[in-house]
Amino acid sequence: MRKYFLHTHRLSFGTWNHDDIPLARSLWGDKDVTKYISATGTFSEENILSRLSTEIKNYETYNIQYFPIFETATGDFIGCCGLRPYVDDDTTLEIGFHLKKEFWGKGFATEAATAMIKYAFETLNKEKLFAGHNPKNEASRKTLKKLGFIYTHDEFYAPTGLMHPSYIKTKM
């Protein structure tokens, strides 16, 4: 049985483990999800397993990851939202979210990210959060603006080979 460490009105956050390969495939195996996070637009099986391994290793090393999220009422896997180290700055983390297509446009990204922002600032006591998005991903841009992130610069993102609009949100 999965344990959850964080809850919102509709969502529950768990942690990735090695038994979550089917969940990882259902998320990162969907070209609609990966079209903005991969230069090729898709993840191979190797890419999916590598991404899952990275998330597990981030949790083992830093106690953070892009945590898997589930709809509390149904138990349905929605996607992931969480944190990862950002450059060599102990005061700043990167926040991100990837949702399965059937959960787009329902406010889940905003709800999950709001909880993760609070977790980063209040529980982890971080000073800043960094976020970026593919320049073609208008939905992510709107979500980051709604969450109060401020555009600061464009930054090269190697997995897509593109300059991504980048944002900062500081602890109030």
C-alpha positions as CSV (number, residue, x, y, z in Angstrom):
1,M,0.0,0.0,0.0
2,R,1.3,3.4,-1.0
3,K,2.0,6.0,1.7
4,Y,1.3,9.6,1.2
5,F,3.2,12.5,2.8
6,L,1.3,15.5,1.5
7,H,-2.4,16.1,0.7
8,T,-4.5,18.9,-0.9
9,H,-8.2,19.1,-1.3
10,R,-8.1,16.6,-4.3
11,L,-4.6,15.2,-4.4
12,S,-2.2,13.0,-2.5
13,F,1.6,12.9,-3.0
14,G,3.6,9.8,-2.7
15,T,7.2,8.9,-3.6
16,W,8.4,6.9,-6.6
17,N,9.8,3.4,-6.1
18,H,11.1,0.7,-8.4
19,D,7.6,-0.9,-8.6
20,D,6.3,2.2,-10.3
21,I,7.5,1.3,-13.8
22,P,3.9,0.9,-15.1
23,L,3.0,4.4,-13.7
24,A,6.2,5.9,-15.2
25,R,5.3,4.3,-18.6
26,S,1.8,5.7,-18.5
27,L,3.1,9.2,-17.9
28,W,6.5,9.5,-19.8
29,G,5.5,7.0,-22.4
30,D,2.8,9.4,-23.7
31,K,4.0,11.6,-26.5
32,D,1.5,14.3,-25.5
33,V,3.2,14.5,-22.1
34,T,6.8,14.4,-23.4
35,K,6.5,16.6,-26.5
36,Y,7.6,19.6,-24.4
37,I,10.3,17.9,-22.3
38,S,12.3,16.0,-25.0
39,A,14.1,17.1,-28.1
40,T,12.6,14.1,-30.0
41,G,9.1,14.7,-28.5
42,T,9.0,11.1,-27.1
43,F,10.7,9.0,-24.4
44,S,12.1,5.6,-25.3
45,E,11.7,2.8,-22.8
46,E,15.3,3.5,-21.7
47,N,14.4,7.2,-21.2
48,I,11.4,6.3,-19.1
49,L,13.4,3.9,-16.9
50,S,16.2,6.5,-16.6
51,R,13.8,9.2,-15.6
52,L,12.2,6.9,-12.9
53,S,15.7,6.0,-11.6
54,T,16.7,9.7,-11.5
55,E,13.6,10.5,-9.4
56,I,14.3,7.7,-7.0
57,K,17.9,8.7,-6.7
58,N,17.0,12.4,-6.1
59,Y,14.8,11.2,-3.2
60,E,17.6,9.0,-1.8
61,T,20.1,11.8,-2.1
62,Y,18.1,15.0,-1.5
63,N,14.8,13.8,0.0
64,I,13.0,15.5,-3.0
65,Q,11.7,14.4,-6.4
66,Y,9.0,15.1,-8.9
67,F,6.6,13.2,-6.6
68,P,3.9,11.0,-8.1
69,I,0.5,12.5,-7.4
70,F,-2.9,10.7,-7.2
71,E,-6.5,11.8,-7.1
72,T,-7.5,11.3,-3.5
73,A,-11.1,10.3,-4.2
74,T,-10.4,7.7,-6.8
75,G,-6.7,6.8,-6.3
76,D,-6.1,7.5,-10.0
77,F,-2.5,8.3,-10.9
78,I,-2.4,11.9,-12.3
79,G,1.2,12.5,-12.9
80,C,4.0,14.1,-10.9
81,C,4.8,17.4,-9.3
82,G,7.8,18.2,-7.2
83,L,11.2,19.6,-6.7
84,R,14.8,18.9,-7.7
85,P,18.1,20.6,-7.1
86,Y,18.8,23.7,-9.2
87,V,22.4,24.4,-10.0
88,D,24.8,24.8,-7.1
89,D,22.5,26.9,-4.9
90,D,21.4,25.5,-1.6
91,T,18.7,28.2,-1.2
92,T,16.9,27.4,-4.6
93,L,15.1,24.4,-5.9
94,E,13.5,23.8,-9.3
95,I,9.8,23.0,-9.4
96,G,8.0,21.1,-12.1
97,F,5.0,19.1,-13.0
98,H,4.0,16.6,-15.7
99,L,0.4,15.5,-15.9
100,K,-1.3,12.8,-17.9
101,K,-3.3,14.2,-20.7
102,E,-6.7,13.2,-19.3
103,F,-6.1,15.5,-16.3
104,W,-5.1,18.6,-18.2
105,G,-7.3,21.7,-17.8
106,K,-8.8,20.7,-14.5
107,G,-6.7,22.8,-12.2
108,F,-4.6,19.9,-10.9
109,A,-1.2,21.4,-12.0
110,T,-2.0,24.6,-10.1
111,E,-3.3,22.7,-7.0
112,A,-0.3,20.4,-6.9
113,A,2.3,23.2,-7.5
114,T,0.7,25.4,-4.8
115,A,1.1,22.6,-2.3
116,M,4.7,22.0,-3.5
117,I,5.5,25.7,-3.2
118,K,4.3,25.7,0.4
119,Y,6.2,22.5,1.1
120,A,9.4,24.0,-0.3
121,F,9.1,27.3,1.6
122,E,7.6,26.1,4.9
123,T,8.9,22.6,5.3
124,L,12.2,22.7,3.5
125,N,12.8,26.4,4.3
126,K,14.1,27.3,0.8
127,E,14.3,30.9,-0.2
128,K,13.6,30.6,-4.0
129,L,12.0,28.4,-6.5
130,F,13.1,28.2,-10.2
131,A,10.8,27.1,-13.0
132,G,11.1,26.9,-16.7
133,H,9.0,25.7,-19.6
134,N,9.2,24.9,-23.3
135,P,8.6,28.1,-25.2
136,K,5.7,26.3,-27.1
137,N,4.0,25.2,-23.8
138,E,1.5,28.0,-23.3
139,A,-0.4,26.1,-20.6
140,S,2.7,25.9,-18.4
141,R,3.4,29.6,-18.9
142,K,-0.1,30.5,-17.8
143,T,0.2,28.1,-14.7
144,L,3.5,29.6,-13.6
145,K,2.1,33.2,-14.0
146,K,-1.0,32.2,-12.0
147,L,1.3,30.8,-9.3
148,G,3.1,34.1,-9.0
149,F,6.4,33.2,-10.7
150,I,8.2,36.1,-12.3
151,Y,9.9,35.8,-15.7
152,T,13.7,36.5,-15.3
153,H,15.4,35.1,-18.4
154,D,15.6,32.5,-21.0
155,E,17.8,29.5,-20.1
156,F,19.1,26.6,-22.3
157,Y,17.5,23.3,-21.4
158,A,19.6,20.5,-22.8
159,P,16.9,17.8,-23.0
160,T,14.9,19.9,-25.5
161,G,17.9,21.8,-27.0
162,L,15.9,25.0,-26.7
163,M,16.0,28.2,-24.7
164,H,13.2,28.0,-22.1
165,P,11.5,31.0,-20.6
166,S,12.6,30.8,-16.9
167,Y,11.0,32.2,-13.7
168,I,11.7,32.7,-10.1
169,K,9.4,32.8,-7.1
170,T,10.8,34.0,-3.8
171,K,9.7,33.2,-0.3
172,M,7.5,35.9,1.1
